[in-house]
Amino acid sequence: MEAQGRRPSSANCGLPLLPAMSSRHWRVRMEKTQQAQATKKLELELRDEKQAELDRQVSCPGIIE
């Protein structure tokens, strides 16, 4: 049984966003963060493709594309 006067705890208490989180500057920072993450992901994919291509060339040295 819950104690009287206590609100049930919840992850969303219905509080509004902090002003810093709803500002234009926060949105700009988030866009930059997302762009940086996308760039890293693309770099990793390109690195993996390049490594796979090198592995194929080493495993089949007689085939030149």
C-alpha positions in Angstrom: 0.0 0.0 0.0 1.3 3.4 -1.0 2.0 6.0 1.6 -0.4 8.9 1.6 0.8 12.1 0.0 3.4 10.5 -2.3 3.1 10.7 -6.0 3.8 7.5 -8.0 7.2 7.8 -9.5 7.4 7.9 -13.3 9.9 8.6 -15.9 7.7 11.4 -17.4 6.5 13.7 -14.7 4.9 16.1 -17.2 7.6 18.7 -16.7 8.2 21.0 -19.6 11.5 20.8 -21.4 14.3 22.9 -20.0 14.7 26.2 -21.9 18.2 25.1 -23.0 16.8 22.0 -24.6 14.1 23.7 -26.5 16.2 26.5 -27.8 17.5 27.0 -31.4 21.1 26.5 -30.2 20.2 23.1 -28.8 18.7 22.0 -32.1 21.8 23.3 -33.9 24.0 21.3 -31.6 21.9 18.1 -32.1 22.1 18.6 -35.9 25.9 18.9 -35.7 26.1 15.8 -33.5 23.9 13.8 -35.9 26.0 14.9 -38.9 29.2 13.9 -37.1 27.7 10.5 -36.2 26.6 10.0 -39.9 30.1 11.0 -41.1 31.8 8.5 -38.7 29.4 5.7 -39.8 30.2 6.5 -43.5 33.9 6.5 -42.8 33.7 3.1 -41.1 31.7 1.6 -44.0 34.2 2.9 -46.6 37.1 1.6 -44.5 35.4 -1.8 -44.3 34.7 -1.9 -48.0 38.3 -1.0 -48.8 39.6 -3.7 -46.5 37.2 -6.2 -48.0 38.5 -5.2 -51.5 42.1 -5.6 -50.4 41.3 -9.0 -48.9 39.6 -10.2 -52.1 42.7 -9.0 -54.2 45.1 -10.9 -51.8 43.0 -14.1 -51.9 42.8 -14.0 -55.7 46.1 -12.5 -56.9 45.6 -13.8 -60.5 42.4 -11.9 -61.1 42.8 -8.2 -61.9 39.7 -6.1 -62.2 
